[in-house]
Amino acid sequence: MSSIMSVILMALCLLLLEPSYCGGSKILVVPVDGSHWINMKIILEKLHSSGHEITVLRSANSWYISSNSSIYTSINVTMLEDEADLDFYNRLLLDVMDCRSYSAFLRTFCQQRLITSLLTKAHDILAKSAISMLDDPLFVTTLQESKFDLMLTDPGMTLGVILGSYLKLPMVFNVRWINNGEGHFAIAPSPISYIPVPGSELHDQMDFLERTKNMLHYLYYVYEQHFVINPAYSDLFQKHFPAGTDLLSLEMSADIWLFRSDFVFEFPRPTMPNVVYIGGFQCKESKPLPDELEAFMQSSGEHGVIIMSLGTFISALPPEITEAIAAAFAELPQKVIWRFTGEKPSSLGNNTMLVKWLPQNDLLGHPKTRVFVAHGGTNGMYEAIYHGVPVLAMPLLFDQFDNVLRLKVRGAARVVEVRSLTKDSFLEALEDVLENPSYRQNAQRLSQLHRDQPMSPMDTAIFWIEYVIRNKGAPHLQAAGFSLPWYSYFCLDVAAFFMVITGTFIWGSVLICRFLCCRRFSRKMKAE
């Protein structure tokens, strides 16, 4: 009996001492700066706590990605030759506001033209950066000798895709955007009849004119991919990759796409087996506020508090817009916490607190919060959904116009145009969201749906990352269609075959009929 117990105890000790199958794995991370890094860092913290060894490739001039961290080791590289500063985004905002003066049909094309100009320069710089890295034998050898188990990257910037493919690492995307648009349009079937093209500001129930606009945006998207973006990487692929390689083929080789969206927010659409939805994974229950903020929140009484933040990049709106917003806030009984940098508005009321930084998630989860005035960034929209807070949206750049449209269609947001904003129009919209109970009811309904999941989005993300590590990839989830040439994918070769067969049959039938008719006519002539 004692010998049996000894064997059992020894087996238990071995099980306890044996490391997790993928614990301690080495993960190479190539993130995107700004708000994208906020998302990535949350995942890295969870991976680090699970025992994984993380190495982050970062620009030496990074805004947010620290070179010193307790959760990862960093490798500094020159990713960009000319990094955009915050003033660039303020100038871009003015250009977008000019585009908003056009009709609803035309202004999205004007904005797309601005994005194309940005993409042209960005991809040229990224391609040159990738070439310089792969041409550096010491850099490449260092990465190869590190024997990473996985590449985790945000394909919004292409360097991670290129390096992961070159090093032949299993690859997981933390993704919503790829090189020129939303990731769905690269990996999943996207019928233009009811799937709005990113940037079109359309919903999924379109009339004829809207479907026409959607098709034009799609054709522009195809043009942008093949004639603006792909040519920037031609030298890189000729030098370092097999013949026929292009950017999309590298992106399609990713094992798992962790998609920062879910169908509480996104319009229903076709998807793929290796797409995993983790929308709102960064959201969490609110924590207690600092004493000063808590006292301010409690001082609002029954009226509550309005939270306003315009995100990472926009440091200042045009002064006349800022003054109009401040004057509107001053007329409300609610208190206001406004994340603000720049010159203090002269019309600012005593009910408004200006702060350079605010704990957004904790404020949105506070019971005194009534409305979130926001620019429509994905992180803020999901935090509003998670906490059931209605939104007064002021979209400014990029995907924000599409994001706020999705909440508006679901009745949880109202949208105002920054370009035409006045004190009266802003005040009217804000009072509507505050006083109309349907906005809060719809927001709380979305919150209920978002939270009603068998597994949290964060746990889902970590599971699939470790799944790829354990199984050294997930090729069984990748569709065969990505290896087909475009004419085979759309069955154009089959259609051409049937057209030839049909044409041959019709041509042959006509010849036979003509022959028989001529023969009969000839016999009749002879008989006469």
Summary of the structure (lengths in Angstrom):
residues: 528
radius of gyration: 28.4
end to end distance: 118.9
largest distance: 120.3
contacts: 1629
relative contact order: 0.10
helix: 51%
strand: 12%
